[in-house]
Amino acid sequence: MNSGFTDNDTLEAQEDRGIEYKGRLRNHSRLQVLALDRKHGSAEVHMAEVKSALDVHLS
């Protein structure tokens, strides 16, 4: 799915109908910064930060 269609309304409509999907998120500078800052760190240690950034973006 194109990133232009990954808004909550579209995704919820698909979920309500049992339609599976894969989507690419639009560029998200905060996630890019986290990825660069944490490139050499442990994924487990930084997962909460990434999850928090995603929650903000997807809300």
mmCIF file as Biopython writes it, N, C-alpha, C and O atoms, coordinates in Angstrom:
data_model
#
loop_
_atom_site.group_PDB
_atom_site.id
_atom_site.type_symbol
_atom_site.label_atom_id
_atom_site.label_alt_id
_atom_site.label_comp_id
_atom_site.label_asym_id
_atom_site.label_entity_id
_atom_site.label_seq_id
_atom_site.pdbx_PDB_ins_code
_atom_site.Cartn_x
_atom_site.Cartn_y
_atom_site.Cartn_z
_atom_site.occupancy
_atom_site.B_iso_or_equiv
_atom_site.auth_seq_id
_atom_site.auth_asym_id
_atom_site.pdbx_PDB_model_num
ATOM 1   N N  . MET A ? 1  ? 0.845   -1.157 0.000  1.0 0.0 1  A 1 
ATOM 2   C CA . MET A ? 1  ? 0.000   0.000  0.000  1.0 0.0 1  A 1 
ATOM 3   C C  . MET A ? 1  ? 0.899   1.231  0.000  1.0 0.0 1  A 1 
ATOM 4   O O  . MET A ? 1  ? 1.905   1.273  0.709  1.0 0.0 1  A 1 
ATOM 5   N N  . ASN A ? 2  ? 0.542   2.207  -0.778 1.0 0.0 2  A 1 
ATOM 6   C CA . ASN A ? 2  ? 1.263   3.466  -0.846 1.0 0.0 2  A 1 
ATOM 7   C C  . ASN A ? 2  ? 1.138   4.207  0.474  1.0 0.0 2  A 1 
ATOM 8   O O  . ASN A ? 2  ? 0.098   4.135  1.129  1.0 0.0 2  A 1 
ATOM 9   N N  . SER A ? 3  ? 2.176   4.912  0.869  1.0 0.0 3  A 1 
ATOM 10  C CA . SER A ? 3  ? 2.158   5.610  2.158  1.0 0.0 3  A 1 
ATOM 11  C C  . SER A ? 3  ? 1.078   6.684  2.237  1.0 0.0 3  A 1 
ATOM 12  O O  . SER A ? 3  ? 0.705   7.094  3.336  1.0 0.0 3  A 1 
ATOM 13  N N  . GLY A ? 4  ? 0.574   7.143  1.111  1.0 0.0 4  A 1 
ATOM 14  C CA . GLY A ? 4  ? -0.501  8.126  1.123  1.0 0.0 4  A 1 
ATOM 15  C C  . GLY A ? 4  ? -1.820  7.570  1.629  1.0 0.0 4  A 1 
ATOM 16  O O  . GLY A ? 4  ? -2.740  8.334  1.924  1.0 0.0 4  A 1 
ATOM 17  N N  . PHE A ? 5  ? -1.926  6.262  1.733  1.0 0.0 5  A 1 
ATOM 18  C CA . PHE A ? 5  ? -3.169  5.623  2.172  1.0 0.0 5  A 1 
ATOM 19  C C  . PHE A ? 5  ? -3.036  4.962  3.539  1.0 0.0 5  A 1 
ATOM 20  O O  . PHE A ? 5  ? -3.852  4.109  3.891  1.0 0.0 5  A 1 
ATOM 21  N N  . THR A ? 6  ? -2.027  5.338  4.313  1.0 0.0 6  A 1 
ATOM 22  C CA . THR A ? 6  ? -1.837  4.714  5.621  1.0 0.0 6  A 1 
ATOM 23  C C  . THR A ? 6  ? -2.423  5.556  6.751  1.0 0.0 6  A 1 
ATOM 24  O O  . THR A ? 6  ? -1.942  5.501  7.882  1.0 0.0 6  A 1 
ATOM 25  N N  . ASP A ? 7  ? -3.462  6.334  6.446  1.0 0.0 7  A 1 
ATOM 26  C CA . ASP A ? 7  ? -4.133  7.093  7.499  1.0 0.0 7  A 1 
ATOM 27  C C  . ASP A ? 7  ? -5.013  6.145  8.312  1.0 0.0 7  A 1 
ATOM 28  O O  . ASP A ? 7  ? -5.374  5.066  7.842  1.0 0.0 7  A 1 
ATOM 29  N N  . ASN A ? 8  ? -5.352  6.551  9.517  1.0 0.0 8  A 1 
ATOM 30  C CA . ASN A ? 8  ? -6.112  5.684  10.428 1.0 0.0 8  A 1 
ATOM 31  C C  . ASN A ? 8  ? -7.457  5.254  9.860  1.0 0.0 8  A 1 
ATOM 32  O O  . ASN A ? 8  ? -7.847  4.098  10.020 1.0 0.0 8  A 1 
ATOM 33  N N  . ASP A ? 9  ? -8.180  6.167  9.196  1.0 0.0 9  A 1 
ATOM 34  C CA . ASP A ? 9  ? -9.502  5.818  8.663  1.0 0.0 9  A 1 
ATOM 35  C C  . ASP A ? 9  ? -9.411  4.686  7.649  1.0 0.0 9  A 1 
ATOM 36  O O  . ASP A ? 9  ? -10.203 3.744  7.691  1.0 0.0 9  A 1 
ATOM 37  N N  . THR A ? 10 ? -8.455  4.776  6.746  1.0 0.0 10 A 1 
ATOM 38  C CA . THR A ? 10 ? -8.288  3.740  5.718  1.0 0.0 10 A 1 
ATOM 39  C C  . THR A ? 10 ? -7.897  2.411  6.343  1.0 0.0 10 A 1 
ATOM 40  O O  . THR A ? 10 ? -8.453  1.369  5.997  1.0 0.0 10 A 1 
ATOM 41  N N  . LEU A ? 11 ? -6.941  2.448  7.265  1.0 0.0 11 A 1 
ATOM 42  C CA . LEU A ? 11 ? -6.491  1.205  7.898  1.0 0.0 11 A 1 
ATOM 43  C C  . LEU A ? 11 ? -7.607  0.573  8.729  1.0 0.0 11 A 1 
ATOM 44  O O  . LEU A ? 11 ? -7.785  -0.645 8.697  1.0 0.0 11 A 1 
ATOM 45  N N  . GLU A ? 12 ? -8.352  1.381  9.464  1.0 0.0 12 A 1 
ATOM 46  C CA . GLU A ? 12 ? -9.457  0.849  10.264 1.0 0.0 12 A 1 
ATOM 47  C C  . GLU A ? 12 ? -10.542 0.242  9.383  1.0 0.0 12 A 1 
ATOM 48  O O  . GLU A ? 12 ? -11.112 -0.792 9.732  1.0 0.0 12 A 1 
ATOM 49  N N  . ALA A ? 13 ? -10.836 0.867  8.250  1.0 0.0 13 A 1 
ATOM 50  C CA . ALA A ? 13 ? -11.844 0.326  7.333  1.0 0.0 13 A 1 
ATOM 51  C C  . ALA A ? 13 ? -11.413 -1.038 6.810  1.0 0.0 13 A 1 
ATOM 52  O O  . ALA A ? 13 ? -12.233 -1.948 6.690  1.0 0.0 13 A 1 
ATOM 53  N N  . GLN A ? 14 ? -10.139 -1.179 6.501  1.0 0.0 14 A 1 
ATOM 54  C CA . GLN A ? 14 ? -9.646  -2.472 6.028  1.0 0.0 14 A 1 
ATOM 55  C C  . GLN A ? 14 ? -9.708  -3.505 7.139  1.0 0.0 14 A 1 
ATOM 56  O O  . GLN A ? 14 ? -10.119 -4.642 6.907  1.0 0.0 14 A 1 
ATOM 57  N N  . GLU A ? 15 ? -9.306  -3.123 8.339  1.0 0.0 15 A 1 
ATOM 58  C CA . GLU A ? 15 ? -9.346  -4.054 9.466  1.0 0.0 15 A 1 
ATOM 59  C C  . GLU A ? 15 ? -10.779 -4.487 9.767  1.0 0.0 15 A 1 
ATOM 60  O O  . GLU A ? 15 ? -11.024 -5.660 10.051 1.0 0.0 15 A 1 
ATOM 61  N N  . ASP A ? 16 ? -11.723 -3.556 9.708  1.0 0.0 16 A 1 
ATOM 62  C CA . ASP A ? 16 ? -13.134 -3.884 9.957  1.0 0.0 16 A 1 
ATOM 63  C C  . ASP A ? 16 ? -13.662 -4.919 8.971  1.0 0.0 16 A 1 
ATOM 64  O O  . ASP A ? 16 ? -14.559 -5.696 9.300  1.0 0.0 16 A 1 
ATOM 65  N N  . ARG A ? 17 ? -13.107 -4.928 7.770  1.0 0.0 17 A 1 
ATOM 66  C CA . ARG A ? 17 ? -13.545 -5.862 6.730  1.0 0.0 17 A 1 
ATOM 67  C C  . ARG A ? 17 ? -12.664 -7.114 6.650  1.0 0.0 17 A 1 
ATOM 68  O O  . ARG A ? 17 ? -12.848 -7.956 5.772  1.0 0.0 17 A 1 
ATOM 69  N N  . GLY A ? 18 ? -11.708 -7.226 7.573  1.0 0.0 18 A 1 
ATOM 70  C CA . GLY A ? 18 ? -10.829 -8.389 7.585  1.0 0.0 18 A 1 
ATOM 71  C C  . GLY A ? 18 ? -9.815  -8.402 6.451  1.0 0.0 18 A 1 
ATOM 72  O O  . GLY A ? 18 ? -9.301  -9.461 6.090  1.0 0.0 18 A 1 
ATOM 73  N N  . ILE A ? 19 ? -9.526  -7.241 5.889  1.0 0.0 19 A 1 
ATOM 74  C CA . ILE A ? 19 ? -8.570  -7.147 4.783  1.0 0.0 19 A 1 
ATOM 75  C C  . ILE A ? 19 ? -7.168  -6.968 5.354  1.0 0.0 19 A 1 
ATOM 76  O O  . ILE A ? 19 ? -6.911  -6.030 6.108  1.0 0.0 19 A 1 
ATOM 77  N N  . GLU A ? 20 ? -6.274  -7.868 4.991  1.0 0.0 20 A 1 
ATOM 78  C CA . GLU A ? 20 ? -4.888  -7.749 5.422  1.0 0.0 20 A 1 
ATOM 79  C C  . GLU A ? 20 ? -4.169  -6.758 4.519  1.0 0.0 20 A 1 
ATOM 80  O O  . GLU A ? 20 ? -4.490  -6.631 3.338  1.0 0.0 20 A 1 
ATOM 81  N N  . TYR A ? 21 ? -3.205  -6.068 5.079  1.0 0.0 21 A 1 
ATOM 82  C CA . TYR A ? 21 ? -2.482  -5.073 4.294  1.0 0.0 21 A 1 
ATOM 83  C C  . TYR A ? 21 ? -1.059  -4.918 4.803  1.0 0.0 21 A 1 
ATOM 84  O O  . TYR A ? 21 ? -0.739  -5.285 5.933  1.0 0.0 21 A 1 
ATOM 85  N N  . LYS A ? 22 ? -0.238  -4.380 3.964  1.0 0.0 22 A 1 
ATOM 86  C CA . LYS A ? 22 ? 1.106   -3.942 4.331  1.0 0.0 22 A 1 
ATOM 87  C C  . LYS A ? 22 ? 1.243   -2.539 3.783  1.0 0.0 22 A 1 
ATOM 88  O O  . LYS A ? 22 ? 0.878   -2.270 2.639  1.0 0.0 22 A 1 
ATOM 89  N N  . GLY A ? 23 ? 1.762   -1.661 4.590  1.0 0.0 23 A 1 
ATOM 90  C CA . GLY A ? 23 ? 1.895   -0.279 4.147  1.0 0.0 23 A 1 
ATOM 91  C C  . GLY A ? 23 ? 3.250   0.283  4.506  1.0 0.0 23 A 1 
ATOM 92  O O  . GLY A ? 23 ? 3.896   -0.145 5.463  1.0 0.0 23 A 1 
ATOM 93  N N  . ARG A ? 24 ? 3.656   1.233  3.729  1.0 0.0 24 A 1 
ATOM 94  C CA . ARG A ? 24 ? 4.907   1.932  3.985  1.0 0.0 24 A 1 
ATOM 95  C C  . ARG A ? 24 ? 4.546   3.277  4.602  1.0 0.0 24 A 1 
ATOM 96  O O  . ARG A ? 24 ? 3.727   4.017  4.056  1.0 0.0 24 A 1 
ATOM 97  N N  . LEU A ? 25 ? 5.154   3.587  5.730  1.0 0.0 25 A 1 
ATOM 98  C CA . LEU A ? 25 ? 4.904   4.872  6.359  1.0 0.0 25 A 1 
ATOM 99  C C  . LEU A ? 25 ? 5.620   5.972  5.597  1.0 0.0 25 A 1 
ATOM 100 O O  . LEU A ? 25 ? 6.677   5.750  5.008  1.0 0.0 25 A 1 
ATOM 101 N N  . ARG A ? 26 ? 5.037   7.154  5.615  1.0 0.0 26 A 1 
ATOM 102 C CA . ARG A ? 26 ? 5.712   8.315  5.045  1.0 0.0 26 A 1 
ATOM 103 C C  . ARG A ? 26 ? 7.024   8.519  5.793  1.0 0.0 26 A 1 
ATOM 104 O O  . ARG A ? 26 ? 7.210   7.999  6.893  1.0 0.0 26 A 1 
ATOM 105 N N  . ASN A ? 27 ? 7.912   9.265  5.199  1.0 0.0 27 A 1 
ATOM 106 C CA . ASN A ? 27 ? 9.168   9.575  5.893  1.0 0.0 27 A 1 
ATOM 107 C C  . ASN A ? 27 ? 8.856   10.194 7.241  1.0 0.0 27 A 1 
ATOM 108 O O  . ASN A ? 27 ? 7.995   11.065 7.363  1.0 0.0 27 A 1 
ATOM 109 N N  . HIS A ? 28 ? 9.556   9.735  8.227  1.0 0.0 28 A 1 
ATOM 110 C CA . HIS A ? 28 ? 9.325   10.199 9.586  1.0 0.0 28 A 1 
ATOM 111 C C  . HIS A ? 28 ? 10.679  10.572 10.166 1.0 0.0 28 A 1 
ATOM 112 O O  . HIS A ? 28 ? 11.445  9.705  10.586 1.0 0.0 28 A 1 
ATOM 113 N N  . SER A ? 29 ? 10.970  11.869 10.187 1.0 0.0 29 A 1 
ATOM 114 C CA . SER A ? 29 ? 12.305  12.329 10.563 1.0 0.0 29 A 1 
ATOM 115 C C  . SER A ? 29 ? 12.695  11.891 11.967 1.0 0.0 29 A 1 
ATOM 116 O O  . SER A ? 29 ? 13.865  11.589 12.205 1.0 0.0 29 A 1 
ATOM 117 N N  . ARG A ? 30 ? 11.751  11.848 12.902 1.0 0.0 30 A 1 
ATOM 118 C CA . ARG A ? 30 ? 12.078  11.434 14.275 1.0 0.0 30 A 1 
ATOM 119 C C  . ARG A ? 30 ? 12.566  9.985  14.294 1.0 0.0 30 A 1 
ATOM 120 O O  . ARG A ? 30 ? 13.527  9.668  14.995 1.0 0.0 30 A 1 
ATOM 121 N N  . LEU A ? 31 ? 11.920  9.113  13.540 1.0 0.0 31 A 1 
ATOM 122 C CA . LEU A ? 31 ? 12.369  7.722  13.481 1.0 0.0 31 A 1 
ATOM 123 C C  . LEU A ? 31 ? 13.729  7.622  12.804 1.0 0.0 31 A 1 
ATOM 124 O O  . LEU A ? 31 ? 14.559  6.805  13.203 1.0 0.0 31 A 1 
ATOM 125 N N  . GLN A ? 32 ? 13.964  8.442  11.783 1.0 0.0 32 A 1 
ATOM 126 C CA . GLN A ? 32 ? 15.260  8.426  11.117 1.0 0.0 32 A 1 
ATOM 127 C C  . GLN A ? 32 ? 16.361  8.861  12.077 1.0 0.0 32 A 1 
ATOM 128 O O  . GLN A ? 32 ? 17.446  8.281  12.082 1.0 0.0 32 A 1 
ATOM 129 N N  . VAL A ? 33 ? 16.088  9.872  12.884 1.0 0.0 33 A 1 
ATOM 130 C CA . VAL A ? 33 ? 17.064  10.325 13.873 1.0 0.0 33 A 1 
ATOM 131 C C  . VAL A ? 33 ? 17.323  9.228  14.893 1.0 0.0 33 A 1 
ATOM 132 O O  . VAL A ? 33 ? 18.474  8.960  15.238 1.0 0.0 33 A 1 
ATOM 133 N N  . LEU A ? 34 ? 16.257  8.588  15.381 1.0 0.0 34 A 1 
ATOM 134 C CA . LEU A ? 34 ? 16.436  7.486  16.332 1.0 0.0 34 A 1 
ATOM 135 C C  . LEU A ? 34 ? 17.284  6.378  15.731 1.0 0.0 34 A 1 
ATOM 136 O O  . LEU A ? 34 ? 18.163  5.828  16.394 1.0 0.0 34 A 1 
ATOM 137 N N  . ALA A ? 35 ? 17.018  6.057  14.481 1.0 0.0 35 A 1 
ATOM 138 C CA . ALA A ? 35 ? 17.767  4.988  13.821 1.0 0.0 35 A 1 
ATOM 139 C C  . ALA A ? 35 ? 19.242  5.346  13.712 1.0 0.0 35 A 1 
ATOM 140 O O  . ALA A ? 35 ? 20.105  4.505  13.960 1.0 0.0 35 A 1 
ATOM 141 N N  . LEU A ? 36 ? 19.532  6.576  13.348 1.0 0.0 36 A 1 
ATOM 142 C CA . LEU A ? 36 ? 20.929  6.994  13.232 1.0 0.0 36 A 1 
ATOM 143 C C  . LEU A ? 36 ? 21.606  7.042  14.592 1.0 0.0 36 A 1 
ATOM 144 O O  . LEU A ? 36 ? 22.742  6.591  14.746 1.0 0.0 36 A 1 
ATOM 145 N N  . ASP A ? 37 ? 20.898  7.595  15.587 1.0 0.0 37 A 1 
ATOM 146 C CA . ASP A ? 37 ? 21.468  7.699  16.929 1.0 0.0 37 A 1 
ATOM 147 C C  . ASP A ? 37 ? 21.736  6.330  17.542 1.0 0.0 37 A 1 
ATOM 148 O O  . ASP A ? 37 ? 22.681  6.156  18.311 1.0 0.0 37 A 1 
ATOM 149 N N  . ARG A ? 38 ? 20.911  5.384  17.200 1.0 0.0 38 A 1 
ATOM 150 C CA . ARG A ? 38 ? 20.988  4.061  17.836 1.0 0.0 38 A 1 
ATOM 151 C C  . ARG A ? 38 ? 21.598  2.990  16.942 1.0 0.0 38 A 1 
ATOM 152 O O  . ARG A ? 38 ? 21.514  1.801  17.249 1.0 0.0 38 A 1 
ATOM 153 N N  . LYS A ? 39 ? 22.196  3.397  15.864 1.0 0.0 39 A 1 
ATOM 154 C CA . LYS A ? 39 ? 22.700  2.444  14.873 1.0 0.0 39 A 1 
ATOM 155 C C  . LYS A ? 39 ? 23.571  1.360  15.505 1.0 0.0 39 A 1 
ATOM 156 O O  . LYS A ? 39 ? 23.504  0.196  15.109 1.0 0.0 39 A 1 
ATOM 157 N N  . HIS A ? 40 ? 24.368  1.733  16.464 1.0 0.0 40 A 1 
ATOM 158 C CA . HIS A ? 40 ? 25.279  0.755  17.060 1.0 0.0 40 A 1 
ATOM 159 C C  . HIS A ? 40 ? 24.802  0.253  18.419 1.0 0.0 40 A 1 
ATOM 160 O O  . HIS A ? 40 ? 25.539  -0.453 19.106 1.0 0.0 40 A 1 
ATOM 161 N N  . GLY A ? 41 ? 23.585  0.606  18.815 1.0 0.0 41 A 1 
ATOM 162 C CA . GLY A ? 41 ? 23.063  0.196  20.112 1.0 0.0 41 A 1 
ATOM 163 C C  . GLY A ? 41 ? 22.240  -1.077 20.023 1.0 0.0 41 A 1 
ATOM 164 O O  . GLY A ? 41 ? 22.020  -1.625 18.943 1.0 0.0 41 A 1 
ATOM 165 N N  . SER A ? 42 ? 21.798  -1.525 21.166 1.0 0.0 42 A 1 
ATOM 166 C CA . SER A ? 42 ? 20.980  -2.727 21.264 1.0 0.0 42 A 1 
ATOM 167 C C  . SER A ? 42 ? 19.532  -2.409 20.908 1.0 0.0 42 A 1 
ATOM 168 O O  . SER A ? 42 ? 18.964  -1.448 21.426 1.0 0.0 42 A 1 
ATOM 169 N N  . ALA A ? 43 ? 18.943  -3.193 20.047 1.0 0.0 43 A 1 
ATOM 170 C CA . ALA A ? 43 ? 17.559  -2.964 19.616 1.0 0.0 43 A 1 
ATOM 171 C C  . ALA A ? 43 ? 16.594  -3.049 20.795 1.0 0.0 43 A 1 
ATOM 172 O O  . ALA A ? 43 ? 15.638  -2.278 20.869 1.0 0.0 43 A 1 
ATOM 173 N N  . GLU A ? 44 ? 16.833  -3.967 21.704 1.0 0.0 44 A 1 
ATOM 174 C CA . GLU A ? 44 ? 15.932  -4.136 22.841 1.0 0.0 44 A 1 
ATOM 175 C C  . GLU A ? 44 ? 15.914  -2.902 23.739 1.0 0.0 44 A 1 
ATOM 176 O O  . GLU A ? 44 ? 14.867  -2.520 24.261 1.0 0.0 44 A 1 
ATOM 177 N N  . VAL A ? 45 ? 17.059  -2.295 23.913 1.0 0.0 45 A 1 
ATOM 178 C CA . VAL A ? 45 ? 17.165  -1.138 24.797 1.0 0.0 45 A 1 
ATOM 179 C C  . VAL A ? 45 ? 16.378  0.040  24.250 1.0 0.0 45 A 1 
ATOM 180 O O  . VAL A ? 45 ? 15.810  0.815  25.020 1.0 0.0 45 A 1 
ATOM 181 N N  . HIS A ? 46 ? 16.337  0.184  22.943 1.0 0.0 46 A 1 
ATOM 182 C CA . HIS A ? 46 ? 15.742  1.360  22.324 1.0 0.0 46 A 1 
ATOM 183 C C  . HIS A ? 46 ? 14.344  1.120  21.756 1.0 0.0 46 A 1 
ATOM 184 O O  . HIS A ? 46 ? 13.759  2.030  21.171 1.0 0.0 46 A 1 
ATOM 185 N N  . MET A ? 47 ? 13.804  -0.074 21.916 1.0 0.0 47 A 1 
ATOM 186 C CA . MET A ? 47 ? 12.504  -0.389 21.339 1.0 0.0 47 A 1 
ATOM 187 C C  . MET A ? 47 ? 11.397  0.508  21.893 1.0 0.0 47 A 1 
ATOM 188 O O  . MET A ? 47 ? 10.487  0.883  21.154 1.0 0.0 47 A 1 
ATOM 189 N N  . ALA A ? 48 ? 11.458  0.851  23.156 1.0 0.0 48 A 1 
ATOM 190 C CA . ALA A ? 48 ? 10.426  1.708  23.745 1.0 0.0 48 A 1 
ATOM 191 C C  . ALA A ? 48 ? 10.403  3.077  23.079 1.0 0.0 48 A 1 
ATOM 192 O O  . ALA A ? 48 ? 9.331   3.643  22.865 1.0 0.0 48 A 1 
ATOM 193 N N  . GLU A ? 49 ? 11.576  3.616  22.751 1.0 0.0 49 A 1 
ATOM 194 C CA . GLU A ? 49 ? 11.631  4.912  22.080 1.0 0.0 49 A 1 
ATOM 195 C C  . GLU A ? 49 ? 11.009  4.828  20.690 1.0 0.0 49 A 1 
ATOM 196 O O  . GLU A ? 49 ? 10.246  5.710  20.296 1.0 0.0 49 A 1 
ATOM 197 N N  . VAL A ? 50 ? 11.324  3.793  19.961 1.0 0.0 50 A 1 
ATOM 198 C CA . VAL A ? 50 ? 10.780  3.624  18.613 1.0 0.0 50 A 1 
ATOM 199 C C  . VAL A ? 50 ? 9.273   3.433  18.683 1.0 0.0 50 A 1 
ATOM 200 O O  . VAL A ? 50 ? 8.527   4.036  17.912 1.0 0.0 50 A 1 
ATOM 201 N N  . LYS A ? 51 ? 8.828   2.591  19.613 1.0 0.0 51 A 1 
ATOM 202 C CA . LYS A ? 51 ? 7.394   2.346  19.760 1.0 0.0 51 A 1 
ATOM 203 C C  . LYS A ? 51 ? 6.664   3.637  20.116 1.0 0.0 51 A 1 
ATOM 204 O O  . LYS A ? 51 ? 5.581   3.903  19.594 1.0 0.0 51 A 1 
ATOM 205 N N  . SER A ? 52 ? 7.245   4.428  20.992 1.0 0.0 52 A 1 
ATOM 206 C CA . SER A ? 52 ? 6.643   5.699  21.368 1.0 0.0 52 A 1 
ATOM 207 C C  . SER A ? 52 ? 6.549   6.635  20.170 1.0 0.0 52 A 1 
ATOM 208 O O  . SER A ? 52 ? 5.530   7.299  19.979 1.0 0.0 52 A 1 
ATOM 209 N N  . ALA A ? 53 ? 7.593   6.689  19.371 1.0 0.0 53 A 1 
ATOM 210 C CA . ALA A ? 53 ? 7.584   7.540  18.180 1.0 0.0 53 A 1 
ATOM 211 C C  . ALA A ? 53 ? 6.523   7.073  17.194 1.0 0.0 53 A 1 
ATOM 212 O O  . ALA A ? 53 ? 5.846   7.897  16.579 1.0 0.0 53 A 1 
ATOM 213 N N  . LEU A ? 54 ? 6.370   5.773  17.036 1.0 0.0 54 A 1 
ATOM 214 C CA . LEU A ? 54 ? 5.348   5.246  16.138 1.0 0.0 54 A 1 
ATOM 215 C C  . LEU A ? 54 ? 3.951   5.555  16.648 1.0 0.0 54 A 1 
ATOM 216 O O  . LEU A ? 54 ? 3.072   5.918  15.867 1.0 0.0 54 A 1 
ATOM 217 N N  . ASP A ? 55 ? 3.737   5.415  17.943 1.0 0.0 55 A 1 
ATOM 218 C CA . ASP A ? 55 ? 2.426   5.704  18.517 1.0 0.0 55 A 1 
ATOM 219 C C  . ASP A ? 55 ? 2.030   7.149  18.255 1.0 0.0 55 A 1 
ATOM 220 O O  . ASP A ? 55 ? 0.875   7.430  17.936 1.0 0.0 55 A 1 
ATOM 221 N N  . VAL A ? 56 ? 2.971   8.055  18.387 1.0 0.0 56 A 1 
ATOM 222 C CA . VAL A ? 56 ? 2.682   9.467  18.130 1.0 0.0 56 A 1 
ATOM 223 C C  . VAL A ? 56 ? 2.355   9.666  16.661 1.0 0.0 56 A 1 
ATOM 224 O O  . VAL A ? 56 ? 1.417   10.390 16.325 1.0 0.0 56 A 1 
ATOM 225 N N  . HIS A ? 57 ? 3.120   9.031  15.783 1.0 0.0 57 A 1 
ATOM 226 C CA . HIS A ? 57 ? 2.935   9.199  14.343 1.0 0.0 57 A 1 
ATOM 227 C C  . HIS A ? 57 ? 1.614   8.597  13.867 1.0 0.0 57 A 1 
ATOM 228 O O  . HIS A ? 57 ? 0.958   9.160  12.990 1.0 0.0 57 A 1 
ATOM 229 N N  . LEU A ? 58 ? 1.225   7.480  14.427 1.0 0.0 58 A 1 
ATOM 230 C CA . LEU A ? 58 ? 0.035   6.779  13.961 1.0 0.0 58 A 1 
ATOM 231 C C  . LEU A ? 58 ? -1.246  7.257  14.636 1.0 0.0 58 A 1 
ATOM 232 O O  . LEU A ? 58 ? -2.341  6.879  14.222 1.0 0.0 58 A 1 
ATOM 233 N N  . SER A ? 59 ? -1.121  8.073  15.656 1.0 0.0 59 A 1 
ATOM 234 C CA . SER A ? 59 ? -2.309  8.553  16.375 1.0 0.0 59 A 1 
ATOM 235 C C  . SER A ? 59 ? -3.049  9.599  15.583 1.0 0.0 59 A 1 
ATOM 236 O O  . SER A ? 59 ? -4.072  10.110 16.039 1.0 0.0 59 A 1 
#
